[in-house]
Amino acid sequence: MRIAVTGSIATDHLMTYPGRFADQFLEGHLDRVSLSFLADRLDIRDGGVGANIAVGLGRLGLRPLLAGAVGLDSTDWLRRLAAEGVDTGLVHVSATAYTARFVCTTDAEQNQIASFYTGAMAEARRISLAPAAREGLDLVVVAPNDPEAMRRHTEECRGLGLDFAADPSQQLARLDREEARHLVDGARFLFTNEYEAELLQHRTGWTAREILTRVGTWITTLGARGVTLARAGEEPVLTVPAVPADHAQDPTGVGDAFRAGFLAGVAWQWPCERSARLGCALATVVLESVGTQEYELNADDVTARIERAYGPQAAAEVRLRLKEAL
């Protein structure tokens, strides 16, 4: 199965604040916030939603095609992505801008406040999926990116008859009603977290039931409570518990790792529940590291995590495939 991932490629600046953000917000004064948090740690890492998902798929042996934009500082980026098994044939290199920047501060309770500088990502709208589609694509992931690029790639999927996974997440705040509806309608998979699920309903004006009639499977991540998998007409909603973490380090990139694991399961034609279990295991591996791509995958470790969380039968179902992939 050939998967294309369209989405952001960015350099992450990850800071750690030892206190609680909530303690600094004053009731009745939230309309004029002016705060500075003194961070005691800074890590600079490769990131970006599209790159994170693609790297995860590459480490699982799937050689995904990444469609995104990088900047003047791209030489090392392209080399590192290729080394991870990512096909960079559709990565656009800007002649004038630098690669996007993600600046994020995480507090002691794993809450985050972040900003994103677009940079070269604004040029992702120039990328066309048509050349890759002629060579064969089975699924396109439309992850957070330049909003116009997301619109273009979704429209191309419809025009080319390609299955797509809608992952609007961080860009929902930038979308109006018609834009949000456009990115979701007809998706084979829809990814959101719990907050984004509510925001998506607000943005589209559709109820959860109405959204489900327009997508195949709606996957909602719930943090430490796992994920839900919902399909129109299927009750109850299936809940897959999270894989417990031994020592949480940084939640940045956890959702991207889940997506990589889940989509790998889809590529291997696994049932959605089994795919979600693998996604939850990868999410926990990333949670226990700093940086979105600094983790290492080991077949025995991932299988053991799945066995602890879901039992020996669940581990037996994934063991051979993970041995082959890793």
Beta strands, then each sheet from edge to edge (+ up, - down):
strand 1: 3-6
strand 2: 10-16
strand 3: 41-47
strand 4: 65-67
strand 5: 69-70
strand 6: 92-93
strand 7: 100-106
strand 8: 112-117
strand 9: 139-142
strand 10: 164-166
strand 11: 189-193
strand 12: 217-221
strand 13: 227-230
strand 14: 238-240
sheet 1: 4+ 1+ 9+ 10+ 11+ 12+ 13- 14+
sheet 2: 3+ 2- 7- 8+
sheet 3: 5+ 6+
end
